Amino acid sequence: MDIYTAINTRRTVRDFEKRPIEMNIIEKIIDAGLKAPSHDHMMSWEFVIIQDKSTRAEILRIVPEGYPSEKTELDKMLDSWGLTDSLQRNMYLDSVPKQYAMLYNAGCLILPFFKTWCDVLKPEEGLISLSPLVSIWLCIENMLLAAVAEGIFGVTKIPVGNEPQYIKSVLHHPDDYILPCYIGLGYPAKNAVINIKKEVRAKDKIHIEKW
């Protein structure tokens, strides 16, 4: 698939068919991720693949299911966040209640990890401390684009609260590796919700020589 076609086709999907993804395709997608720029040139990234549903349920036990249950309750929450853009609100109206289901029902759940030398939430060396975090997201974007070329779509979820500590208690990963997100990949369901992406033009974001 042409790279521009992949970029323009990629969308976040949260509703998946009950269809597993073959390991050779998963490896192909991760191989694409490993071609991304790496701040240390060592691709200090590791990936845990969770296919077994009982293991997946254990991993996701800490992720709330179906919260909030009422749309009016969710609307109130979005109001408290100050969200007024209709496209942005629609995205959250779809995504918030599906945080658990989208990861549990995905054809494949991938937990990517990056190695770091400091606490990225409290960087002591300025922005350079965030280099490992930036690198892994370049890797993840490569993976999402490669997935599109395979007819597979994905979704990411940032760990919140004590989710990172819980994941560590289950997986026992090394202390110097951090989970930046969960990645759910799968073949989209026929009735999958595809949120309308906000149109933003490059020429409206470009500043020539000065801001």
Backbone as numpy.savetxt, mean C-alpha at the origin, in Angstrom:
# Nx Ny Nz CAx CAy CAz Cx Cy Cz
3.33 -4.45 -21.50 2.48 -3.26 -21.50 3.36 -2.02 -21.50
3.01 -1.06 -22.33 3.71 0.21 -22.37 3.66 0.86 -21.00
4.77 1.48 -20.58 4.86 2.04 -19.22 3.82 3.13 -18.99
3.53 3.96 -20.01 2.53 4.99 -19.82 1.13 4.39 -19.70
0.89 3.29 -20.40 -0.39 2.59 -20.27 -0.54 2.04 -18.87
0.53 1.46 -18.34 0.49 0.92 -16.98 0.22 2.03 -15.96
0.91 3.16 -16.12 0.72 4.28 -15.19 -0.72 4.80 -15.24
-1.25 4.95 -16.46 -2.60 5.48 -16.60 -3.68 4.47 -16.23
-3.34 3.18 -16.25 -4.30 2.13 -15.92 -4.33 1.84 -14.43
-3.21 2.05 -13.74 -3.13 1.70 -12.33 -4.18 2.44 -11.50
-4.90 1.68 -10.73 -5.87 2.23 -9.80 -5.83 1.40 -8.52
-6.21 2.01 -7.43 -6.33 1.26 -6.18 -7.65 0.49 -6.21
-7.56 -0.81 -5.96 -8.74 -1.68 -5.93 -8.83 -2.34 -4.57
-10.02 -2.40 -4.01 -10.21 -2.98 -2.68 -11.17 -4.16 -2.69
-11.66 -4.53 -3.88 -12.59 -5.66 -4.02 -11.98 -6.66 -4.99
-11.72 -7.88 -4.52 -10.99 -8.85 -5.32 -11.76 -10.14 -5.56
-11.44 -10.79 -6.69 -11.94 -12.14 -6.95 -11.28 -13.11 -5.97
-11.96 -14.22 -5.70 -11.37 -15.28 -4.87 -10.47 -16.13 -5.76
-9.35 -15.54 -6.12 -8.43 -16.17 -7.06 -7.00 -15.91 -6.61
-6.25 -16.97 -6.32 -4.87 -16.78 -5.86 -3.96 -16.29 -6.99
-2.84 -15.73 -6.61 -1.84 -15.30 -7.59 -0.70 -16.30 -7.54
-0.31 -16.80 -8.71 0.76 -17.80 -8.77 2.07 -17.20 -8.27
2.88 -18.03 -7.59 4.12 -17.55 -7.00 5.09 -17.01 -8.04
5.09 -17.58 -9.24 6.01 -17.08 -10.26 5.66 -15.65 -10.67
4.36 -15.30 -10.62 3.95 -13.94 -10.93 4.31 -13.01 -9.77
4.14 -13.49 -8.54 4.52 -12.69 -7.38 6.01 -12.38 -7.43
6.82 -13.38 -7.77 8.26 -13.17 -7.86 8.59 -12.17 -8.97
7.85 -12.23 -10.07 8.06 -11.31 -11.18 7.76 -9.88 -10.75
6.68 -9.70 -9.98 6.29 -8.37 -9.50 7.33 -7.84 -8.52
7.81 -8.69 -7.62 8.83 -8.25 -6.65 10.15 -7.97 -7.36
10.47 -8.76 -8.39 11.68 -8.48 -9.18 11.63 -7.08 -9.77
10.44 -6.67 -10.22 10.28 -5.30 -10.75 10.53 -4.29 -9.66
10.06 -4.58 -8.45 10.31 -3.69 -7.32 11.79 -3.55 -7.01
12.51 -4.66 -7.14 13.94 -4.66 -6.83 14.77 -3.89 -7.85
14.15 -3.47 -8.95 14.85 -2.64 -9.94 14.77 -1.16 -9.59
14.04 -0.82 -8.55 13.88 0.58 -8.15 15.18 1.13 -7.58
15.36 2.47 -7.62 16.54 3.08 -6.98 16.58 2.74 -5.50
17.77 2.51 -5.00 17.95 2.19 -3.58 18.97 3.14 -2.98
18.64 3.74 -1.85 19.50 4.76 -1.26 20.89 4.23 -0.93
20.98 2.93 -0.59 22.28 2.36 -0.21 22.85 1.43 -1.28
22.16 1.35 -2.43 22.59 0.50 -3.55 22.53 -0.98 -3.21
21.95 -1.33 -2.06 21.95 -2.73 -1.61 20.56 -3.35 -1.60
19.53 -2.58 -1.96 18.16 -3.08 -1.94 17.90 -3.82 -0.63
18.08 -3.11 0.47 17.93 -3.72 1.80 16.46 -3.88 2.15
15.78 -4.67 1.35 14.35 -4.89 1.50 14.07 -6.38 1.61
13.08 -6.74 2.37 12.65 -8.13 2.51 11.12 -8.17 2.38
10.60 -9.31 1.92 9.16 -9.42 1.66 8.62 -10.70 2.28
7.58 -10.55 3.09 6.91 -11.71 3.67 5.59 -11.90 2.91
5.43 -13.07 2.31 4.23 -13.39 1.54 3.29 -14.19 2.44
2.07 -13.70 2.60 1.08 -14.38 3.44 -0.04 -14.90 2.53
-0.04 -16.22 2.27 -1.06 -16.83 1.42 -2.11 -17.56 2.25
-1.65 -18.31 3.26 -2.56 -19.10 4.09 -3.54 -18.18 4.82
-4.84 -18.49 4.70 -5.85 -17.59 5.26 -5.85 -17.58 6.79
-5.50 -18.68 7.43 -5.46 -18.67 8.88 -4.30 -17.80 9.38
-3.16 -17.87 8.67 -2.02 -17.01 9.01 -2.38 -15.56 8.74
-3.07 -15.34 7.65 -3.46 -13.97 7.29 -4.41 -13.39 8.34
-5.33 -14.20 8.82 -6.25 -13.74 9.85 -5.49 -13.37 11.12
-4.45 -14.14 11.44 -3.64 -13.82 12.62 -2.90 -12.50 12.42
-2.32 -12.33 11.23 -1.58 -11.10 10.92 -2.50 -9.88 11.00
-3.73 -10.04 10.52 -4.65 -8.91 10.42 -5.58 -8.76 11.62
-5.36 -9.57 12.65 -6.25 -9.55 13.81 -6.37 -8.16 14.42
-5.32 -7.38 14.31 -5.30 -6.06 14.93 -5.95 -4.99 14.05
-6.24 -5.32 12.79 -6.86 -4.35 11.86 -8.38 -4.36 12.09
-8.99 -3.21 12.36 -10.44 -3.18 12.62 -11.25 -3.68 11.43
-12.30 -4.44 11.71 -13.20 -4.92 10.67 -14.44 -4.03 10.58
-14.72 -3.55 9.38 -15.95 -2.82 9.14 -16.17 -1.58 9.96
-15.10 -0.82 10.21 -15.27 0.42 10.99 -15.20 1.63 10.08
-16.05 2.62 10.30 -17.26 2.55 11.12 -18.37 1.84 10.36
-19.33 1.30 11.07 -20.36 0.47 10.44 -21.45 1.29 9.76
-21.65 2.52 10.18 -22.71 3.35 9.61 -22.11 4.48 8.77
-22.71 4.72 7.58 -22.21 5.77 6.69 -22.29 7.14 7.36
-23.36 7.39 8.12 -23.47 8.69 8.78 -22.33 8.89 9.78
-21.94 7.81 10.45 -20.83 7.88 11.39 -19.53 8.19 10.65
-19.38 7.58 9.48 -18.18 7.82 8.67 -18.18 9.25 8.15
-19.35 9.73 7.72 -19.44 11.12 7.25 -19.03 12.09 8.34
-19.47 11.82 9.55 -19.09 12.70 10.67 -17.59 12.69 10.89
-16.98 11.50 10.74 -15.54 11.40 10.91 -14.82 12.21 9.84
-15.30 12.11 8.59 -14.67 12.86 7.49 -14.87 14.36 7.68
-16.01 14.74 8.22 -16.24 16.15 8.52 -15.23 16.64 9.56
-14.96 15.81 10.56 -14.01 16.20 11.60 -12.60 16.34 11.05
-12.32 15.63 9.95 -11.02 15.74 9.29 -10.94 16.96 8.38
-12.06 17.64 8.16 -12.09 18.82 7.31 -12.07 18.50 5.82
-12.55 17.31 5.43 -12.53 16.92 4.02 -13.78 17.44 3.32
-13.56 18.27 2.30 -14.69 18.87 1.58 -14.74 18.47 0.12
-13.61 18.00 -0.43 -13.58 17.60 -1.84 -14.38 16.31 -2.01
-15.33 16.29 -2.96 -16.23 15.15 -3.11 -15.49 13.88 -3.55
-14.51 14.01 -4.44 -13.77 12.84 -4.88 -12.94 12.26 -3.73
-12.36 13.14 -2.95 -11.57 12.69 -1.80 -12.47 11.97 -0.79
-13.63 12.54 -0.53 -14.56 11.93 0.42 -15.03 10.57 -0.07
-15.34 10.46 -1.36 -15.79 9.19 -1.92 -14.73 8.10 -1.75
-13.47 8.49 -1.91 -12.39 7.53 -1.74 -12.37 7.00 -0.31
-12.51 7.90 0.68 -12.51 7.48 2.07 -13.78 6.70 2.42
-14.91 7.08 1.85 -16.15 6.36 2.10 -16.04 4.91 1.65
-15.28 4.69 0.59 -15.07 3.32 0.10 -13.99 2.61 0.90
-12.91 3.33 1.23 -11.73 2.65 1.77 -11.80 2.34 3.25
-12.32 3.25 4.06 -12.25 3.07 5.51 -12.95 1.79 5.98
-14.17 1.48 5.51 -14.83 0.26 5.99 -14.18 -1.03 5.48
-13.30 -0.93 4.47 -12.74 -2.13 3.84 -11.30 -2.43 4.28
-10.80 -1.74 5.30 -9.40 -1.89 5.67 -9.01 -3.34 5.95
-9.87 -4.07 6.60 -9.58 -5.49 6.88 -9.89 -6.36 5.67
-11.08 -6.23 5.11 -11.53 -7.11 4.04 -10.64 -7.05 2.81
-10.15 -5.84 2.47 -9.36 -5.70 1.25 -8.04 -6.46 1.36
-7.51 -6.58 2.57 -6.25 -7.30 2.76 -6.50 -8.79 2.95
-7.57 -9.13 3.65 -7.87 -10.55 3.89 -8.29 -11.24 2.59
-9.06 -10.56 1.76 -9.60 -11.17 0.53 -8.69 -11.05 -0.68
-7.61 -10.31 -0.56 -6.70 -10.14 -1.70 -6.12 -11.49 -2.14
-5.77 -11.58 -3.42 -5.17 -12.82 -3.91 -3.83 -13.10 -3.25
-3.16 -12.04 -2.81 -1.87 -12.20 -2.14 -1.67 -11.02 -1.20
-1.19 -11.32 0.00 -0.83 -10.26 0.95 0.68 -10.24 1.09
1.26 -9.09 0.82 2.71 -8.94 0.90 3.04 -7.93 2.00
3.97 -8.30 2.86 4.46 -7.38 3.88 5.90 -7.02 3.52
6.12 -5.81 2.99 7.47 -5.39 2.63 8.16 -4.78 3.85
9.45 -5.01 3.97 10.23 -4.45 5.07 11.48 -3.76 4.52
11.87 -2.66 5.15 13.11 -2.00 4.76 14.00 -1.88 5.99
15.30 -1.95 5.73 16.29 -1.84 6.81 16.65 -0.38 7.02
16.76 0.03 8.28 17.08 1.41 8.58 18.07 1.48 9.73
18.73 2.62 9.86 19.72 2.79 10.94 19.20 3.73 12.03
17.98 4.24 11.88 17.47 5.20 12.85 15.96 5.09 12.93
15.37 5.80 13.86 13.92 5.87 14.00 13.40 6.88 12.98
12.75 6.39 11.92 12.30 7.29 10.85 11.20 8.24 11.34
10.55 7.90 12.44 9.53 8.79 12.99 10.14 9.93 13.79
11.41 9.77 14.18 12.13 10.81 14.91 13.51 10.96 14.30
13.58 11.42 13.03 14.87 11.52 12.34 15.81 12.50 13.01
16.99 12.04 13.33 17.97 12.88 14.02 18.96 13.53 13.06
18.97 13.08 11.82 19.93 13.59 10.85 19.25 14.35 9.72
18.05 14.85 9.96 17.33 15.56 8.91 16.72 14.61 7.91
16.44 15.13 6.72 15.75 14.34 5.70 16.54 13.12 5.25
17.86 13.15 5.37 18.67 12.02 4.94 18.29 10.76 5.73
17.77 10.94 6.94 17.35 9.81 7.76 16.16 9.08 7.14
15.43 9.77 6.27 14.25 9.18 5.65 14.57 8.43 4.36
15.83 8.41 3.96 16.22 7.76 2.69 15.75 6.32 2.59
15.90 5.50 3.63 15.42 4.11 3.52 13.92 4.03 3.29
13.16 4.92 3.93 11.71 4.94 3.76 11.34 5.35 2.34
12.03 6.35 1.81 11.77 6.80 0.44 12.06 5.68 -0.55
13.16 4.99 -0.35 13.57 3.93 -1.28 12.53 2.81 -1.36
12.01 2.37 -0.21 11.07 1.25 -0.24 9.79 1.64 -0.98
9.40 2.92 -0.90 8.19 3.34 -1.62 8.42 3.39 -3.12
9.66 3.68 -3.55 9.97 3.57 -4.97 9.82 2.12 -5.42
10.28 1.21 -4.58 10.15 -0.22 -4.85 8.68 -0.62 -4.95
7.87 -0.15 -4.01 6.45 -0.51 -3.98 5.73 0.01 -5.22
6.05 1.22 -5.65 5.40 1.76 -6.86 5.76 0.92 -8.08
7.02 0.50 -8.19 7.40 -0.40 -9.27 6.55 -1.67 -9.24
6.35 -2.21 -8.05 5.56 -3.43 -7.90 4.12 -3.22 -8.35
3.53 -2.10 -7.97 2.14 -1.83 -8.34 1.98 -1.68 -9.85
2.97 -1.06 -10.50 2.91 -0.90 -11.95 3.13 -2.23 -12.66
4.05 -3.05 -12.13 4.28 -4.38 -12.72 3.03 -5.25 -12.57
2.35 -5.11 -11.43 1.13 -5.88 -11.20 0.08 -5.56 -12.27
-0.06 -4.27 -12.60 -1.03 -3.85 -13.62 -0.75 -4.56 -14.94
0.53 -4.69 -15.29 0.90 -5.36 -16.53 0.48 -6.83 -16.54
0.24 -7.39 -15.34 -0.20 -8.78 -15.22 -1.72 -8.89 -15.04
-2.42 -7.75 -15.15 -3.86 -7.76 -14.94 -4.24 -7.80 -13.48
-3.29 -7.44 -12.62 -3.47 -7.49 -11.18 -3.45 -6.07 -10.62
-4.35 -5.79 -9.69 -4.40 -4.46 -9.08 -4.11 -4.58 -7.59
-3.80 -3.46 -6.99 -3.36 -3.54 -5.60 -3.88 -2.42 -4.74
-3.62 -2.59 -3.45 -3.99 -1.60 -2.45 -2.93 -1.63 -1.37
-2.67 -0.49 -0.77 -1.73 -0.42 0.34 -2.43 0.15 1.57
-1.94 -0.26 2.74 -2.45 0.28 4.00 -1.28 0.55 4.92
-1.21 1.78 5.41 -0.15 2.16 6.35 -0.49 1.60 7.73
0.46 0.96 8.40 0.20 0.50 9.78 -0.06 1.69 10.70
-1.03 1.56 11.57 -1.35 2.64 12.52 -1.33 2.08 13.94
-1.27 2.99 14.90 -1.32 2.60 16.30 -0.22 1.61 16.65
-0.60 0.53 17.30 0.39 -0.47 17.70 0.46 -1.65 16.74
-0.02 -1.45 15.50 0.07 -2.51 14.49 1.51 -2.95 14.25
2.49 -2.02 14.11 3.87 -2.48 13.88 4.38 -3.38 15.00
4.07 -3.04 16.24 4.52 -3.86 17.36 3.86 -5.24 17.33
2.57 -5.26 16.96 1.86 -6.53 16.88 2.46 -7.41 15.78
2.71 -6.82 14.60 3.30 -7.58 13.49 4.64 -8.17 13.91
5.43 -7.40 14.64 6.72 -7.90 15.08 6.56 -9.06 16.05
5.54 -9.01 16.91 5.32 -10.09 17.86 4.91 -11.38 17.16
4.31 -11.24 15.96 3.88 -12.43 15.21 5.00 -12.95 14.32
5.68 -12.04 13.61 6.69 -12.45 12.63 8.10 -12.56 13.21
8.37 -11.84 14.30 9.70 -11.84 14.92 10.77 -11.36 13.94
10.46 -10.31 13.19 11.43 -9.78 12.25 12.51 -9.00 13.00
13.68 -8.79 12.40 14.77 -8.07 13.08 14.36 -6.66 13.48
14.96 -6.17 14.56 14.61 -4.86 15.11 14.87 -3.72 14.14
15.87 -3.87 13.26 16.22 -2.77 12.36 15.47 -2.84 11.03
14.42 -3.62 10.96 13.57 -3.65 9.77 12.19 -3.11 10.12
11.64 -2.28 9.23 10.37 -1.60 9.47 9.37 -1.96 8.37
8.12 -2.15 8.76 7.03 -2.39 7.81 6.40 -1.05 7.43
6.56 -0.58 6.17 5.97 0.70 5.79 4.49 0.60 5.43
4.06 -0.59 5.01 2.67 -0.76 4.60 2.36 -2.24 4.40
1.09 -2.54 4.36 0.61 -3.83 3.88 0.33 -3.64 2.39
0.58 -4.67 1.58 0.22 -4.62 0.16 -0.72 -5.78 -0.15
-1.92 -5.45 -0.60 -2.85 -6.47 -1.07 -2.90 -6.44 -2.58
-2.64 -7.58 -3.21 -2.69 -7.68 -4.67 -3.75 -8.70 -5.06
-4.41 -8.45 -6.18 -5.40 -9.42 -6.62 -6.04 -9.05 -7.94
-6.82 -9.99 -8.45 -7.59 -9.74 -9.66 -8.89 -9.06 -9.24
-9.21 -7.91 -9.83 -10.38 -7.15 -9.37 -11.68 -7.91 -9.57
-12.58 -7.80 -8.60 -13.90 -8.40 -8.72 -14.68 -7.66 -9.81
-15.68 -8.34 -10.37 -16.47 -7.72 -11.44 -17.17 -6.46 -10.97
-17.54 -6.44 -9.70 -18.23 -5.26 -9.15 -17.30 -4.38 -8.34
-15.99 -4.50 -8.58 -15.02 -3.71 -7.81 -15.27 -2.22 -7.97
-15.21 -1.51 -6.87 -15.36 -0.05 -6.90 -14.05 0.56 -7.39
-14.15 1.37 -8.42 -12.99 2.10 -8.93 -13.26 3.58 -8.72
-12.63 4.15 -7.72 -12.88 5.56 -7.43 -12.34 6.45 -8.54
-13.07 7.51 -8.83 -12.64 8.46 -9.87 -11.43 9.23 -9.36
-10.39 9.22 -10.14 -9.16 9.90 -9.74 -9.26 11.39 -10.06
-8.82 12.20 -9.14 -8.85 13.65 -9.33 -7.93 14.05 -10.47
-8.41 14.85 -11.38 -7.61 15.29 -12.52 -6.66 16.41 -12.10
-5.39 16.19 -12.26 -4.38 17.20 -11.95 -3.44 17.27 -13.14
-3.21 18.47 -13.66 -2.37 18.64 -14.85 -0.96 19.07 -14.45
0.01 18.52 -15.16 1.41 18.84 -14.87 1.67 20.34 -14.95
1.10 20.98 -15.95 1.39 22.41 -16.14 0.86 23.27 -15.00
-0.08 22.72 -14.23 -0.58 23.46 -13.07 0.28 23.25 -11.84
1.24 22.34 -11.92 2.09 22.02 -10.79 3.56 22.42 -11.02
3.85 22.89 -12.21 5.25 23.20 -12.56 5.54 24.68 -12.31
6.72 24.97 -11.73 7.19 26.33 -11.50 8.53 26.47 -12.23
8.63 27.41 -13.12 9.83 27.59 -13.92 10.74 28.63 -13.26
11.95 28.18 -12.89 12.99 29.02 -12.32 12.69 29.57 -10.93
11.42 29.74 -10.58 11.06 30.24 -9.26 9.68 29.70 -8.92
9.29 29.77 -7.63 7.99 29.27 -7.21 6.89 30.14 -7.80
